[in-house]
Amino acid sequence: MATLVKKPFDSTTEEKSGSFSSSMRSIKCVLIIFNAVQVLIGVTCCVTCLFVRFDKLYIKRFILTNLSSAVADLRKTFTDSDYNISRVIDDYDTTKVFRWVALVFLILTFIILLPPLFGISGLWSKRHWLLTTYIVATGTLVVAKISLTVLCFLRNDIIQDWVRTPLKASLMTSYRGDTATDPVSVTWNMAMIGLSCCGVDNGRDFEYSRFKRDFTLTVFNQTLFLGNLQTPIACCSSASRRTSFEPGACAKYPIKKDQTHYFEGCLGKMWNYVTRFSDKLVLGAVGLCALEVLQVVLACVYLELLKRAKEDRKRKSSRTYRKGSDVFFLSVSEESLM
């Protein structure tokens, strides 16, 4: 027979349980909203990367629109020559240029997308290991983002080195010169003309390049042979690219700054363009990191409340209460200890 024990009725346990439940619901709703927004942004970025990787129309149109002056310059330079720039532009395939870039960003986006997926799964299922994984992964990403932001401004040379290596590899192995028809060469030509630059760091990048140094060019109805070029004609200034006085001299003897962009690298020009938005980028990075830190804190609080609620349920399950009475029955295990 169960042992009866007299005890005044106390509603403190029920009040604590109610406060736990209310706090958990509030934190859960906030975390689900934050993580759902991150998932939506991540999915959008993934779709954008896939679009850049496989689209052959709109990305090409976007590039040609923003580099319209470079395209017009190419048309002007190779007017009436054997190099059919119109056909080259029509056959220009951006998927062959940006496939690796799109793949790298797709992988990075997928990595960033994983923590909020763990978070939503853990919040719905209330599994501790999913929530713990979410906290650790989000915290790691916060540290990585903060480190990268600081690195960009204190040691931007390291970031530039990361970008410089694949750019130089592309210039050395894939670039074929002014009259090449492959997408990589056409992209380099448009970039150097559009940005008024030469090579990655400067014109010396072409010393060991495989670009075609000899070809014919029609200037003022005269077909001229250009040979032993030190840089592509794309490195020349617009005015010196087509001249009746020794055409191609700016590429054969790139010594005059008013005729060539030999001394100006494309990486420096691109970096200067990006740093114009440095204040907005820093503000966005700080805001994102602060939001993720808040998510980690809320997730830790939710996990602690979840543990306390579980312990509270265990304590309740070990006793049988008679609601509305000041008497409760000890469980078999408690009775055996008496």
GICOR-V643498 format. One record per residue. N is the residue number from 0. RES is the residue in one small letter. OMEGA is omega in whole degrees, 0 to 359 (999 if undefined). BURIAL is + if it has 16 or more other C-alpha atoms within 10 Angstrom, else -. Layout:
BEGIN
N/RES/OMEGA/BURIAL
N/RES/OMEGA/BURIAL
END
This chain:
BEGIN
0/m/183/-
1/a/180/-
2/t/179/-
3/l/179/-
4/v/181/-
5/k/178/-
6/k/178/-
7/p/181/-
8/f/182/-
9/d/181/-
10/s/182/-
11/t/181/-
12/t/179/-
13/e/178/-
14/e/178/-
15/k/179/-
16/s/179/-
17/g/179/-
18/s/176/-
19/f/183/+
20/s/180/-
21/s/179/-
22/s/180/-
23/m/179/+
24/r/181/-
25/s/180/-
26/i/180/+
27/k/180/+
28/c/180/-
29/v/181/-
30/l/179/+
31/i/179/+
32/i/180/-
33/f/183/+
34/n/177/+
35/a/177/+
36/v/179/-
37/q/177/+
38/v/179/+
39/l/178/-
40/i/180/-
41/g/178/+
42/v/177/-
43/t/178/-
44/c/177/+
45/c/179/+
46/v/178/-
47/t/178/-
48/c/178/+
49/l/178/+
50/f/178/-
51/v/182/+
52/r/189/+
53/f/181/+
54/d/180/-
55/k/184/+
56/l/190/-
57/y/178/-
58/i/177/+
59/k/179/+
60/r/179/-
61/f/181/-
62/i/181/-
63/l/178/+
64/t/181/-
65/n/177/-
66/l/182/+
67/s/179/-
68/s/178/-
69/a/177/+
70/v/178/+
71/a/178/-
72/d/177/+
73/l/178/+
74/r/181/+
75/k/182/-
76/t/186/+
77/f/176/+
78/t/177/+
79/d/177/+
80/s/179/+
81/d/182/-
82/y/184/+
83/n/184/-
84/i/180/+
85/s/179/-
86/r/179/-
87/v/179/+
88/i/179/+
89/d/181/-
90/d/184/-
91/y/185/+
92/d/183/+
93/t/182/+
94/t/179/+
95/k/181/-
96/v/188/+
97/f/184/+
98/r/181/-
99/w/177/-
100/v/179/-
101/a/180/+
102/l/179/+
103/v/180/-
104/f/177/+
105/l/179/+
106/i/179/-
107/l/179/-
108/t/179/+
109/f/178/-
110/i/180/-
111/i/182/+
112/l/184/+
113/l/182/-
114/p/179/+
115/p/176/+
116/l/175/+
117/f/181/+
118/g/180/+
119/i/179/+
120/s/180/+
121/g/180/+
122/l/180/+
123/w/184/-
124/s/182/-
125/k/177/-
126/r/185/-
127/h/184/-
128/w/177/-
129/l/179/+
130/l/178/+
131/t/177/+
132/t/178/-
133/y/181/+
134/i/182/+
135/v/182/-
136/a/179/+
137/t/178/+
138/g/178/+
139/t/179/-
140/l/178/+
141/v/179/+
142/v/180/-
143/a/180/-
144/k/178/+
145/i/179/+
146/s/180/-
147/l/179/+
148/t/179/+
149/v/181/-
150/l/181/-
151/c/185/+
152/f/178/-
153/l/180/-
154/r/181/-
155/n/178/-
156/d/178/-
157/i/178/-
158/i/179/-
159/q/178/-
160/d/178/-
161/w/181/-
162/v/184/-
163/r/186/+
164/t/179/-
165/p/178/-
166/l/179/+
167/k/177/+
168/a/178/-
169/s/181/-
170/l/183/+
171/m/189/+
172/t/188/-
173/s/182/+
174/y/185/+
175/r/174/+
176/g/186/+
177/d/185/+
178/t/178/+
179/a/182/+
180/t/181/+
181/d/185/+
182/p/182/+
183/v/180/+
184/s/179/+
185/v/179/+
186/t/178/+
187/w/180/+
188/n/179/+
189/m/180/+
190/a/182/+
191/m/177/+
192/i/183/+
193/g/181/+
194/l/182/+
195/s/182/+
196/c/182/+
197/c/180/+
198/g/180/+
199/v/178/+
200/d/177/+
201/n/183/+
202/g/179/+
203/r/178/+
204/d/182/+
205/f/181/+
206/e/181/-
207/y/179/-
208/s/181/+
209/r/184/-
210/f/183/+
211/k/186/+
212/r/182/+
213/d/174/-
214/f/180/-
215/t/181/+
216/l/179/+
217/t/180/+
218/v/180/+
219/f/178/-
220/n/177/-
221/q/179/-
222/t/184/-
223/l/178/-
224/f/177/-
225/l/183/+
226/g/177/-
227/n/179/-
228/l/177/+
229/q/177/+
230/t/173/+
231/p/177/+
232/i/177/+
233/a/178/+
234/c/181/+
235/c/174/+
236/s/184/+
237/s/183/+
238/a/184/-
239/s/182/+
240/r/177/+
241/r/180/+
242/t/180/-
243/s/181/-
244/f/179/-
245/e/178/-
246/p/180/+
247/g/180/+
248/a/180/+
249/c/178/+
250/a/179/+
251/k/181/+
252/y/185/-
253/p/184/+
254/i/182/-
255/k/184/-
256/k/179/-
257/d/181/-
258/q/184/+
259/t/175/+
260/h/184/+
261/y/187/+
262/f/182/+
263/e/180/+
264/g/181/+
265/c/180/+
266/l/177/+
267/g/179/-
268/k/180/-
269/m/180/-
270/w/177/-
271/n/178/-
272/y/181/-
273/v/183/-
274/t/174/-
275/r/180/-
276/f/186/-
277/s/181/-
278/d/180/-
279/k/179/-
280/l/179/-
281/v/180/+
282/l/178/-
283/g/179/-
284/a/179/+
285/v/179/+
286/g/179/-
287/l/180/-
288/c/179/+
289/a/178/-
290/l/181/-
291/e/175/+
292/v/177/+
293/l/179/-
294/q/179/+
295/v/180/+
296/v/180/-
297/l/179/+
298/a/177/+
299/c/178/-
300/v/180/-
301/y/180/+
302/l/178/+
303/e/177/-
304/l/179/+
305/l/178/+
306/k/180/-
307/r/178/-
308/a/178/+
309/k/178/-
310/e/178/-
311/d/177/-
312/r/179/-
313/k/179/-
314/r/179/-
315/k/182/-
316/s/180/-
317/s/179/-
318/r/177/-
319/t/183/-
320/y/170/-
321/r/187/-
322/k/177/-
323/g/182/-
324/s/177/-
325/d/180/-
326/v/172/+
327/f/183/+
328/f/174/+
329/l/176/+
330/s/181/-
331/v/182/-
332/s/180/-
333/e/181/-
334/e/182/-
335/s/180/-
336/l/184/-
337/m/999/-
END
